[in-house]
């Protein structure tokens, strides 16, 4: 009887027995609990990391287009190609420069040319602006385009009574204005782009 009592006391004070499967399950749960904060910390760190915002010029455009900076470079390349083609065309025609309108192109092959409106009465000019359009507001002897022999600059000398504009600036009667490459010449409501053949100039 005394032995039975001792066994009973031991049974009351001892920890309950557990199987090996229970121990493994609790160990796996502890590992999951320990890994969870680490994963959350990594996610938070990734979210807090600053991201590089692409510049508007570098963003792709709908339809496979290009950004602003790339487009500007492309335009510059096209302008250079167009200018080279223009200079070759002028060189073939022996032109120093030209006036380009919407309908007509005038190649200037001499260092001094007259500009105006030819008439049936015998008034003749080198550059007859009536080929571009209605020229009733253009003087018969409107002016001269001259190439300066030493500076290599072109000038428009206004001999007509009617106003002439170069780059939106009025050229008064008997005054002159420099014609740079790309200048806009407006005579009697007719507009022309003045282009210089740099290949033909010293």
Backbone as ProteinMPNN parsed JSONL, in Angstrom:
{"seq_chain_A": "XXXXXXXXXXXXXXXXXXXXXXXXXXXXXXXXXXXXXXXXXXXXXXXXXXXXXXXXXXXXXXXXXXXXXXXXXXXXXXXXXXXXXXXXXXXXXXXXXXXXXXXXXXXXXXXXXXXXXXXXXXXXXXXXXXXXXXXXXXXXXXXXXXXXXXXXXXXXXXXXXXXXXXXXXXXXXXXXXXXXXXXXXXXXXXXXXXXXXXXXXX", "coords_chain_A": {"N_chain_A": [[0.823, -1.196, 0.0], [1.991, 1.216, 0.833], [3.767, 1.583, -1.279], [2.083, 2.018, -3.405], [1.03, 4.486, -2.704], [3.226, 6.16, -2.937], [3.708, 6.092, -5.686], [1.452, 7.348, -6.555], [1.821, 9.972, -5.609], [4.008, 10.758, -7.062], [2.861, 10.82, -9.543], [1.122, 12.992, -9.34], [2.818, 15.244, -9.011], [4.53, 15.327, -11.258], [5.33, 16.541, -14.611], [2.962, 16.6, -17.286], [3.027, 13.978, -19.614], [4.188, 14.197, -23.017], [3.808, 13.602, -26.51], [6.218, 12.823, -29.119], [5.425, 13.943, -31.592], [3.857, 16.104, -30.841], [5.771, 17.822, -29.738], [7.344, 18.412, -31.959], [5.521, 19.85, -33.513], [5.064, 22.136, -31.931], [7.626, 23.225, -31.971], [7.917, 23.877, -34.681], [5.954, 25.866, -34.834], [7.047, 27.832, -33.186], [9.264, 28.558, -34.731], [7.995, 29.653, -36.971], [6.775, 31.869, -35.808], [9.008, 33.344, -35.09], [10.147, 33.92, -37.576], [8.235, 35.503, -38.795], [8.221, 38.317, -37.867], [10.696, 39.083, -38.937], [10.269, 38.881, -41.706], [8.267, 40.791, -41.983], [9.695, 43.089, -41.282], [11.555, 43.248, -43.369], [9.834, 43.718, -45.511], [8.781, 46.204, -44.777], [11.094, 47.738, -44.816], [11.706, 47.625, -47.553], [9.501, 48.963, -48.587], [9.926, 51.494, -47.548], [12.145, 52.326, -48.878], [13.48, 54.762, -51.09], [12.233, 55.383, -54.381], [13.312, 55.77, -57.78], [12.109, 58.318, -59.707], [11.145, 58.434, -63.031], [12.217, 60.833, -65.487], [10.085, 63.146, -67.239], [10.884, 63.432, -69.909], [12.049, 61.024, -70.458], [10.112, 59.139, -70.344], [8.23, 56.616, -71.957], [6.236, 57.217, -74.853], [2.738, 56.969, -75.841], [2.017, 54.422, -78.227], [4.601, 53.769, -78.878], [6.27, 56.004, -79.071], [8.818, 58.636, -78.671], [10.63, 60.299, -76.014], [10.817, 63.792, -74.856], [13.533, 64.921, -74.852], [14.882, 63.113, -76.498], [13.388, 63.444, -78.794], [13.996, 66.089, -79.472], [16.703, 65.845, -80.135], [16.426, 64.21, -82.372], [15.071, 65.935, -84.106], [17.036, 67.878, -84.488], [18.935, 66.379, -85.863], [17.496, 65.834, -88.211], [17.161, 68.429, -89.196], [19.807, 69.088, -89.746], [20.354, 67.247, -91.764], [18.484, 68.067, -93.702], [19.434, 70.654, -94.222], [21.924, 70.099, -95.337], [21.123, 68.771, -97.662], [19.779, 70.87, -98.929], [21.91, 72.683, -99.382], [23.447, 71.207, -101.188], [21.681, 71.125, -103.34], [21.521, 73.868, -103.973], [24.181, 74.308, -104.676], [24.413, 72.758, -106.987], [22.851, 74.3, -108.659], [24.302, 76.531, -108.78], [23.889, 78.554, -106.892], [24.055, 81.148, -104.442], [22.39, 81.704, -102.383], [18.902, 81.451, -101.39], [15.401, 82.29, -101.788], [12.639, 81.075, -100.21], [9.343, 80.363, -100.755], [5.79, 79.636, -100.296], [4.88, 78.689, -102.711], [6.815, 79.228, -104.623], [10.341, 79.07, -105.352], [13.248, 80.911, -105.24], [16.36, 81.015, -106.622], [19.368, 82.521, -105.857], [21.903, 83.503, -107.703], [23.829, 85.386, -108.058], [25.908, 87.944, -106.519], [24.418, 90.226, -106.198], [21.097, 91.008, -106.549], [18.001, 92.062, -107.99], [14.803, 92.749, -106.556], [11.328, 92.491, -106.84], [8.459, 93.381, -108.75], [7.69, 92.278, -111.867], [6.541, 93.865, -114.875], [4.309, 94.224, -117.728], [5.005, 96.39, -119.137], [7.683, 96.574, -119.447], [9.271, 96.696, -117.173], [11.57, 94.903, -115.422], [12.746, 92.457, -113.144], [15.182, 90.625, -111.207], [14.247, 88.804, -109.287], [11.104, 87.991, -109.401], [8.421, 88.525, -107.584], [5.777, 88.014, -108.064], [5.409, 85.454, -108.875], [4.932, 84.02, -106.632], [2.449, 84.742, -105.664], [-0.5, 86.92, -105.432], [0.606, 90.143, -106.118], [0.126, 92.856, -105.907], [0.68, 94.657, -103.922], [3.372, 94.865, -103.905], [6.218, 96.696, -104.744], [7.377, 97.692, -107.998], [10.131, 97.988, -108.309], [11.25, 96.893, -105.749], [13.447, 96.347, -104.067], [16.906, 95.444, -103.269], [18.938, 92.551, -102.946], [21.941, 92.014, -101.46], [25.274, 90.751, -101.326], [27.768, 91.219, -99.043], [31.092, 91.983, -99.887], [33.323, 91.519, -98.217], [32.592, 90.881, -95.527], [30.827, 88.812, -95.895], [28.157, 88.833, -95.357], [24.629, 88.982, -96.018], [22.387, 91.462, -97.26], [19.263, 93.222, -97.243], [18.168, 95.813, -99.178], [15.897, 98.357, -99.104], [14.206, 99.852, -101.654], [11.721, 100.529, -102.425], [8.495, 102.228, -102.038], [6.75, 100.979, -100.448], [6.257, 99.122, -97.385], [8.632, 96.857, -95.951], [9.359, 93.86, -94.225], [11.736, 92.371, -92.098], [12.272, 89.626, -90.283], [10.059, 90.396, -88.72], [10.608, 93.052, -88.273], [10.39, 96.39, -89.32], [11.679, 97.573, -92.372], [12.585, 100.583, -93.352], [12.016, 102.925, -96.11], [14.712, 103.216, -98.345], [16.47, 102.175, -96.512], [18.405, 99.526, -94.985], [18.626, 96.023, -94.085], [20.095, 93.317, -92.299], [20.244, 90.08, -93.704], [20.06, 87.149, -92.32], [20.921, 83.632, -92.216], [18.011, 81.787, -92.428], [16.325, 83.904, -91.988], [13.196, 85.694, -91.97], [11.494, 87.109, -94.573], [9.243, 89.56, -95.465], [7.244, 90.822, -97.914], [4.95, 92.993, -99.157], [2.824, 91.413, -98.152], [3.572, 88.881, -98.907], [5.391, 86.111, -97.892], [8.7, 84.918, -97.232], [11.324, 82.568, -96.73], [14.656, 83.078, -96.037], [17.519, 81.502, -97.098], [20.89, 80.514, -96.757], [23.56, 79.37, -98.755], [26.022, 77.89, -97.412], [28.107, 76.382, -98.357], [28.928, 77.579, -100.649], [30.13, 79.93, -99.97], [33.06, 81.773, -99.026]], "CA_chain_A": [[0.0, 0.0, 0.0], [2.874, 2.379, 0.819], [4.318, 1.777, -2.636], [1.073, 2.61, -4.29], [0.887, 5.909, -2.388], [4.357, 6.896, -3.516], [3.513, 6.238, -7.137], [0.405, 8.343, -6.795], [2.388, 11.308, -5.396], [4.852, 11.089, -8.216], [1.989, 11.106, -10.678], [0.529, 14.304, -9.215], [3.804, 16.312, -9.124], [5.293, 15.271, -12.509], [4.746, 17.226, -15.782], [2.262, 15.642, -18.149], [3.842, 13.453, -20.711], [3.783, 14.617, -24.38], [4.37, 12.739, -27.558], [7.229, 13.466, -29.991], [4.746, 14.716, -32.643], [3.457, 17.397, -30.269], [6.971, 18.641, -29.586], [7.751, 18.904, -33.286], [4.549, 20.863, -33.96], [5.31, 23.369, -31.19], [8.889, 23.785, -32.458], [7.665, 24.503, -35.984], [5.191, 27.089, -34.609], [7.971, 28.848, -32.688], [10.085, 29.028, -35.855], [7.157, 30.534, -37.8], [6.581, 33.124, -35.073], [10.263, 34.105, -35.122], [10.407, 34.387, -38.942], [7.225, 36.473, -39.223], [8.668, 39.713, -37.712], [11.786, 39.37, -39.87], [9.692, 39.11, -43.027], [7.586, 42.088, -41.954], [10.706, 44.141, -41.287], [12.117, 43.359, -44.724], [8.824, 44.347, -46.361], [8.704, 47.615, -44.409], [12.319, 48.387, -45.318], [11.575, 47.747, -49.014], [8.504, 49.998, -48.865], [10.48, 52.799, -47.183], [13.277, 52.672, -49.756], [13.041, 55.708, -52.133], [12.277, 54.909, -55.762], [13.706, 56.781, -58.757], [11.017, 58.707, -60.594], [11.685, 58.759, -64.357], [11.947, 62.168, -66.0], [9.07, 63.131, -68.307], [11.495, 63.281, -71.231], [12.474, 59.648, -70.665], [8.966, 58.246, -70.316], [7.775, 56.22, -73.302], [4.98, 57.795, -75.288], [1.814, 55.978, -76.409], [2.288, 54.05, -79.612], [6.027, 53.556, -79.115], [6.943, 57.263, -79.381], [10.031, 58.932, -77.92], [10.492, 61.407, -75.086], [11.124, 65.142, -75.315], [14.942, 65.134, -75.153], [15.217, 62.312, -77.673], [12.718, 64.05, -79.944], [14.765, 67.275, -79.829], [17.898, 65.393, -80.831], [16.001, 63.717, -83.681], [14.765, 67.111, -84.93], [18.311, 68.489, -84.854], [19.539, 65.543, -86.905], [16.743, 66.044, -89.445], [17.484, 69.763, -89.691], [21.15, 69.032, -90.325], [20.242, 66.518, -93.028], [17.766, 68.921, -94.658], [20.308, 71.752, -94.604], [22.936, 69.56, -96.245], [20.465, 68.536, -98.95], [19.526, 72.182, -99.528], [23.181, 73.24, -99.86], [23.822, 70.474, -102.392], [20.793, 71.583, -104.408], [21.966, 75.217, -104.344], [25.474, 74.206, -105.341], [24.156, 72.279, -108.35], [22.277, 75.399, -109.433], [25.22, 77.664, -108.733], [23.251, 79.597, -106.098], [24.662, 81.561, -103.18], [21.315, 81.686, -101.396], [17.593, 81.348, -102.043], [14.185, 82.711, -101.108], [11.699, 79.963, -100.286], [7.967, 80.699, -100.428], [4.888, 78.485, -100.293], [4.692, 78.205, -104.073], [7.981, 79.48, -105.48], [11.694, 79.113, -104.779], [14.112, 81.749, -106.07], [17.783, 80.773, -106.374], [20.136, 83.744, -106.081], [23.211, 83.033, -108.186], [24.765, 86.519, -108.138], [26.019, 88.641, -105.226], [23.476, 91.345, -106.147], [19.909, 90.724, -107.357], [16.879, 92.976, -107.766], [13.592, 92.081, -106.078], [10.15, 93.324, -107.044], [7.346, 92.851, -109.543], [7.841, 92.57, -113.294], [5.321, 94.332, -115.543], [4.318, 94.09, -119.181], [5.538, 97.61, -119.735], [9.129, 96.512, -119.63], [9.99, 96.639, -115.9], [12.01, 93.535, -115.173], [13.579, 92.26, -111.957], [15.757, 89.278, -111.123], [13.341, 88.001, -108.468], [9.738, 88.466, -109.615], [7.642, 87.944, -106.493], [4.428, 87.668, -108.516], [5.349, 84.001, -109.036], [4.498, 83.453, -105.357], [1.033, 85.017, -105.434], [-0.907, 88.297, -105.721], [1.731, 91.029, -105.778], [-0.245, 94.249, -106.134], [1.266, 95.487, -102.865], [4.826, 94.815, -104.065], [6.709, 97.71, -105.683], [8.048, 97.102, -109.158], [11.533, 97.918, -107.906], [11.105, 96.887, -104.293], [14.73, 96.447, -103.375], [18.044, 94.639, -103.72], [19.622, 91.673, -101.995], [23.372, 92.124, -101.765], [26.258, 90.033, -100.517], [28.912, 92.083, -98.751], [32.271, 91.272, -100.411], [34.332, 91.173, -97.209], [32.007, 90.269, -94.326], [30.072, 87.617, -96.25], [26.773, 88.985, -94.911], [23.63, 89.411, -96.988], [21.549, 92.589, -96.839], [18.155, 93.635, -98.101], [18.051, 97.265, -99.279], [14.535, 98.673, -99.529], [14.099, 101.017, -102.526], [10.305, 100.785, -102.71], [7.741, 103.057, -101.107], [5.991, 100.086, -99.572], [7.029, 98.597, -96.263], [9.201, 95.512, -95.994], [9.702, 93.395, -92.882], [12.725, 91.305, -91.929], [12.092, 89.09, -88.929], [9.022, 91.209, -88.072], [11.103, 94.411, -88.07], [10.182, 97.187, -90.529], [12.839, 98.156, -93.057], [12.042, 101.784, -94.005], [12.472, 103.289, -97.46], [16.134, 103.524, -98.504], [17.259, 101.594, -95.421], [18.727, 98.13, -95.237], [18.626, 95.121, -92.932], [20.869, 92.093, -92.515], [19.512, 88.839, -93.935], [20.805, 86.0, -91.808], [20.383, 82.336, -92.623], [16.778, 81.509, -91.711], [15.537, 85.125, -91.786], [11.877, 85.761, -92.599], [11.33, 88.334, -95.362], [7.831, 89.784, -95.814], [7.12, 91.906, -98.877], [3.6, 93.12, -99.695], [1.979, 90.307, -97.726], [4.163, 87.607, -99.329], [6.444, 85.747, -96.938], [9.748, 84.041, -97.753], [12.417, 82.185, -95.846], [15.944, 83.304, -96.694], [18.492, 80.469, -96.736], [22.225, 80.762, -97.3], [24.346, 78.197, -99.13], [27.331, 78.073, -96.783], [29.129, 75.693, -99.131], [29.361, 78.44, -101.758], [30.757, 81.143, -99.447], [34.414, 81.541, -98.513]], "C_chain_A": [[0.854, 1.24, 0.0], [3.448, 2.634, -0.539], [3.328, 2.411, -3.554], [0.924, 4.076, -4.023], [2.005, 6.71, -2.981], [4.202, 7.104, -4.991], [2.478, 7.281, -7.426], [0.933, 9.725, -6.612], [3.231, 11.711, -6.566], [4.015, 11.472, -9.397], [1.42, 12.5, -10.599], [1.547, 15.387, -9.458], [4.532, 16.334, -10.436], [4.555, 16.013, -13.616], [4.056, 16.215, -16.652], [3.125, 15.219, -19.309], [3.276, 13.92, -22.058], [4.453, 13.718, -25.385], [5.402, 13.494, -28.364], [6.589, 14.328, -31.071], [4.328, 16.071, -32.129], [4.638, 18.325, -30.145], [7.403, 19.232, -30.93], [6.823, 20.003, -33.774], [4.794, 22.191, -33.258], [6.614, 24.029, -31.654], [8.707, 24.497, -33.789], [6.915, 25.804, -35.815], [6.1, 28.199, -34.103], [8.832, 29.427, -33.818], [9.291, 29.976, -36.746], [6.963, 31.888, -37.131], [7.835, 33.981, -35.115], [10.531, 34.684, -36.518], [9.448, 35.492, -39.362], [7.678, 37.915, -39.025], [9.785, 40.07, -38.677], [11.258, 39.67, -41.252], [8.999, 40.457, -43.073], [8.575, 43.231, -41.985], [11.297, 44.348, -42.656], [11.14, 44.048, -45.654], [8.729, 45.841, -46.076], [9.916, 48.382, -44.928], [12.242, 48.608, -46.823], [10.602, 48.86, -49.373], [9.056, 51.382, -48.575], [11.605, 53.245, -48.101], [12.804, 53.606, -50.866], [13.191, 55.1, -53.514], [12.617, 56.058, -56.691], [12.545, 57.064, -59.698], [11.582, 59.073, -61.951], [11.315, 60.173, -64.772], [10.901, 62.087, -67.106], [9.66, 62.901, -69.676], [11.855, 61.843, -71.535], [11.306, 58.664, -70.66], [8.558, 57.854, -71.727], [6.425, 56.827, -73.613], [4.063, 56.717, -75.849], [2.155, 55.686, -77.858], [3.76, 53.88, -79.916], [6.776, 54.82, -79.485], [8.174, 57.456, -78.525], [9.787, 60.149, -77.055], [10.976, 62.722, -75.661], [12.572, 65.35, -75.716], [15.373, 64.342, -76.382], [14.601, 62.906, -78.933], [13.479, 65.277, -80.414], [16.022, 66.891, -80.594], [17.565, 64.903, -82.234], [15.711, 64.879, -84.631], [16.056, 67.787, -85.389], [18.996, 67.695, -85.961], [18.836, 65.749, -88.248], [17.033, 67.415, -90.038], [18.852, 69.771, -90.362], [21.129, 68.328, -91.682], [19.571, 67.373, -94.097], [18.649, 70.065, -95.139], [21.386, 71.286, -95.573], [22.347, 69.315, -97.63], [20.192, 69.845, -99.672], [20.812, 72.766, -100.12], [23.642, 72.514, -101.128], [22.985, 70.913, -103.586], [21.209, 72.973, -104.892], [23.275, 75.173, -105.118], [25.31, 73.721, -106.773], [23.612, 73.387, -109.238], [23.167, 76.632, -109.434], [24.685, 78.817, -107.909], [24.02, 79.873, -104.809], [23.656, 81.49, -102.031], [20.002, 81.498, -102.144], [16.499, 81.902, -101.15], [13.153, 81.601, -101.309], [10.32, 80.443, -99.838], [7.109, 79.453, -100.402], [4.766, 77.866, -101.683], [5.957, 78.305, -104.919], [9.269, 79.464, -104.667], [12.575, 79.891, -105.749], [15.568, 81.507, -105.669], [18.567, 82.014, -106.786], [21.567, 83.355, -106.439], [24.239, 84.151, -108.316], [24.822, 87.236, -106.793], [25.101, 89.852, -105.112], [22.309, 91.05, -107.085], [18.81, 91.711, -106.995], [15.632, 92.169, -107.421], [12.405, 93.014, -106.298], [9.088, 92.605, -107.84], [7.527, 93.267, -110.995], [6.49, 92.994, -113.881], [5.462, 94.165, -117.051], [4.925, 95.307, -119.864], [7.048, 97.63, -119.865], [9.926, 96.493, -118.347], [10.317, 95.186, -115.589], [12.917, 93.491, -113.941], [14.101, 90.826, -111.957], [14.839, 88.324, -110.36], [11.949, 88.601, -108.58], [8.819, 87.779, -108.606], [6.217, 87.593, -106.891], [4.287, 86.165, -108.751], [4.861, 83.314, -107.757], [2.997, 83.639, -105.138], [0.695, 86.444, -105.807], [0.134, 89.289, -105.224], [1.409, 92.501, -106.0], [0.346, 95.183, -105.085], [2.791, 95.467, -102.885], [5.235, 95.878, -105.081], [7.418, 97.037, -106.841], [9.546, 96.981, -108.915], [11.566, 98.003, -106.378], [12.442, 97.026, -103.577], [15.785, 95.556, -103.996], [18.513, 93.745, -102.572], [21.08, 91.641, -102.395], [24.191, 91.28, -100.791], [27.458, 90.932, -100.307], [30.197, 91.347, -99.12], [33.271, 90.833, -99.353], [33.744, 90.441, -95.992], [31.285, 88.966, -94.634], [28.63, 87.655, -95.8], [25.883, 89.418, -96.078], [22.797, 90.546, -96.39], [20.378, 92.73, -97.8], [18.051, 95.15, -98.035], [16.673, 97.583, -99.857], [14.532, 99.971, -100.35], [12.643, 101.388, -102.804], [9.665, 101.681, -101.657], [6.964, 102.204, -100.102], [6.895, 99.475, -98.51], [7.488, 97.162, -96.52], [9.564, 95.127, -94.561], [10.76, 92.29, -92.966], [12.666, 90.862, -90.477], [11.174, 89.982, -88.098], [9.496, 92.611, -87.695], [10.993, 95.183, -89.38], [11.52, 97.695, -91.057], [12.32, 99.378, -93.829], [12.626, 102.004, -95.401], [13.929, 103.746, -97.429], [16.982, 103.089, -97.311], [17.507, 100.129, -95.727], [18.715, 97.34, -93.94], [19.41, 93.872, -93.293], [19.909, 90.913, -92.725], [20.388, 87.683, -93.466], [20.187, 84.708, -92.342], [19.16, 82.011, -91.772], [15.926, 82.736, -91.453], [14.213, 85.037, -92.534], [11.731, 87.123, -93.262], [9.875, 88.438, -95.793], [7.738, 91.026, -96.684], [5.695, 91.919, -99.42], [2.677, 91.969, -99.337], [2.455, 88.939, -98.182], [5.361, 87.304, -98.43], [7.403, 84.731, -97.543], [10.766, 83.756, -96.655], [13.721, 82.338, -96.619], [16.958, 82.289, -96.172], [19.8, 80.7, -97.47], [22.916, 79.44, -97.603], [25.77, 78.391, -98.601], [28.454, 77.391, -97.554], [29.693, 76.563, -100.247], [30.083, 79.693, -101.284], [32.148, 80.815, -98.898], [34.441, 81.456, -96.986]], "O_chain_A": [[0.554, 2.209, -0.698], [3.607, 3.79, -0.932], [3.68, 3.245, -4.389], [0.718, 4.86, -4.949], [1.786, 7.815, -3.478], [4.525, 8.173, -5.508], [2.581, 8.019, -8.405], [0.555, 10.616, -7.372], [3.187, 12.855, -7.019], [4.395, 12.346, -10.177], [1.237, 13.153, -11.626], [1.198, 16.397, -10.068], [5.149, 17.36, -10.722], [3.329, 16.118, -13.593], [4.513, 15.077, -16.756], [3.854, 16.017, -19.898], [2.062, 14.028, -22.231], [5.518, 13.153, -25.14], [5.447, 14.722, -28.29], [7.157, 15.357, -31.438], [4.414, 17.071, -32.842], [4.512, 19.518, -30.424], [7.778, 20.401, -31.017], [7.272, 20.977, -34.377], [4.743, 23.249, -33.886], [6.695, 25.256, -31.723], [9.26, 25.573, -34.012], [7.175, 26.762, -36.544], [5.97, 29.354, -34.51], [9.096, 30.629, -33.856], [9.823, 30.978, -37.225], [6.982, 32.926, -37.793], [7.746, 35.207, -35.171], [11.067, 35.785, -36.647], [9.797, 36.33, -40.193], [7.532, 38.703, -39.959], [9.846, 41.19, -39.184], [11.727, 40.598, -41.911], [9.111, 41.189, -44.057], [8.33, 44.243, -42.642], [11.523, 45.484, -43.075], [11.536, 44.862, -46.489], [8.614, 46.651, -46.996], [9.799, 49.508, -45.411], [12.663, 49.652, -47.321], [10.823, 49.609, -50.324], [8.71, 52.344, -49.26], [11.979, 54.418, -48.101], [11.82, 53.293, -51.535], [14.158, 54.389, -53.788], [12.251, 57.202, -56.422], [12.059, 56.172, -60.394], [12.436, 59.956, -62.026], [10.23, 60.658, -64.449], [10.828, 61.092, -67.826], [9.039, 62.259, -70.524], [11.963, 61.456, -72.698], [11.494, 57.481, -70.943], [8.545, 58.707, -72.615], [5.568, 56.938, -72.737], [4.536, 55.668, -76.285], [2.531, 56.578, -78.618], [4.147, 53.846, -81.084], [7.813, 54.745, -80.145], [8.547, 56.576, -77.75], [8.874, 60.936, -77.306], [11.474, 62.784, -76.785], [12.842, 65.889, -76.789], [16.138, 64.837, -77.21], [15.207, 62.878, -80.004], [13.604, 65.5, -81.618], [16.37, 67.533, -81.585], [18.32, 65.143, -83.176], [16.058, 64.824, -85.811], [16.161, 68.218, -86.537], [19.568, 68.272, -86.885], [19.486, 65.829, -89.291], [17.14, 67.55, -91.257], [19.035, 70.384, -91.414], [21.795, 68.752, -92.626], [20.014, 67.411, -95.244], [18.627, 70.416, -96.318], [21.723, 71.995, -96.522], [22.98, 69.608, -98.644], [20.353, 69.929, -100.889], [20.801, 73.286, -101.236], [24.171, 73.146, -102.042], [23.494, 71.057, -104.698], [21.244, 73.223, -106.097], [23.459, 75.904, -106.092], [25.987, 74.212, -107.677], [23.882, 73.411, -110.439], [22.821, 77.657, -110.022], [25.003, 79.969, -108.205], [24.557, 78.964, -104.175], [24.013, 81.25, -100.878], [19.983, 81.398, -103.371], [16.642, 81.977, -99.929], [12.834, 81.235, -102.44], [10.141, 80.874, -98.699], [7.625, 78.338, -100.476], [4.57, 76.657, -101.814], [6.134, 77.518, -105.85], [9.292, 79.791, -103.48], [12.64, 79.569, -106.935], [15.96, 81.759, -104.53], [18.447, 82.495, -107.913], [22.341, 82.932, -105.58], [25.396, 83.892, -108.647], [23.879, 87.143, -106.006], [25.009, 90.451, -104.041], [22.511, 90.863, -108.285], [18.697, 92.143, -105.848], [15.429, 91.062, -107.92], [12.478, 94.199, -105.974], [8.835, 91.415, -107.656], [7.519, 94.455, -111.318], [5.436, 92.536, -113.438], [6.559, 93.991, -117.58], [5.31, 95.25, -121.032], [7.62, 98.608, -120.345], [11.14, 96.297, -118.391], [9.423, 94.344, -115.507], [13.745, 94.377, -113.73], [13.547, 89.941, -112.608], [14.676, 87.168, -110.751], [11.645, 89.602, -107.931], [8.482, 86.604, -108.754], [5.513, 86.935, -106.125], [3.169, 85.654, -108.82], [4.428, 82.162, -107.795], [2.347, 82.805, -104.508], [1.508, 87.124, -106.434], [0.501, 89.278, -104.049], [2.307, 93.304, -106.251], [0.497, 96.378, -105.338], [3.43, 95.997, -101.976], [4.656, 95.951, -106.165], [7.988, 95.955, -106.695], [10.158, 95.976, -109.279], [11.871, 99.048, -105.803], [12.546, 97.751, -102.588], [15.606, 94.994, -105.077], [18.487, 94.129, -101.403], [21.42, 91.286, -103.524], [23.85, 91.123, -99.618], [28.095, 91.363, -101.268], [30.383, 90.202, -98.711], [34.0, 89.865, -99.567], [34.342, 89.489, -95.492], [31.138, 88.111, -93.76], [27.939, 86.638, -95.846], [26.319, 90.118, -96.992], [22.538, 90.586, -95.187], [20.472, 92.412, -98.986], [17.867, 95.714, -96.956], [16.326, 97.14, -100.952], [14.814, 101.048, -99.824], [12.37, 102.452, -103.361], [10.192, 101.873, -100.561], [6.578, 102.68, -99.035], [8.103, 99.329, -98.693], [6.826, 96.38, -97.202], [10.02, 95.964, -93.781], [10.676, 91.394, -93.806], [12.971, 91.628, -89.563], [11.458, 90.287, -86.939], [8.858, 93.284, -86.887], [11.438, 94.709, -90.425], [12.368, 98.176, -90.306], [11.676, 99.213, -94.864], [13.592, 101.356, -95.805], [14.321, 104.559, -96.591], [18.093, 103.586, -97.125], [16.888, 99.561, -96.626], [18.785, 97.902, -92.847], [19.396, 93.422, -94.439], [18.907, 90.771, -92.024], [21.339, 87.295, -94.144], [19.067, 84.706, -92.854], [19.249, 81.962, -90.545], [14.905, 82.641, -90.772], [14.112, 84.399, -93.582], [11.83, 88.16, -92.606], [9.335, 87.52, -96.41], [8.097, 92.127, -96.268], [5.272, 90.963, -100.071], [1.829, 91.587, -100.144], [1.812, 87.934, -97.881], [6.235, 88.15, -98.239], [6.998, 83.815, -98.259], [11.026, 84.584, -95.782], [13.872, 81.8, -97.716], [17.224, 82.217, -94.972], [19.814, 81.037, -98.653], [22.864, 78.505, -96.804], [26.613, 78.987, -99.271], [29.619, 77.77, -97.426], [30.796, 76.32, -100.736], [30.6, 80.449, -102.106], [32.381, 79.726, -98.374], [35.505, 81.265, -96.397]]}, "name": "protein", "num_of_chains": 1, "seq": "XXXXXXXXXXXXXXXXXXXXXXXXXXXXXXXXXXXXXXXXXXXXXXXXXXXXXXXXXXXXXXXXXXXXXXXXXXXXXXXXXXXXXXXXXXXXXXXXXXXXXXXXXXXXXXXXXXXXXXXXXXXXXXXXXXXXXXXXXXXXXXXXXXXXXXXXXXXXXXXXXXXXXXXXXXXXXXXXXXXXXXXXXXXXXXXXXXXXXXXXXX"}
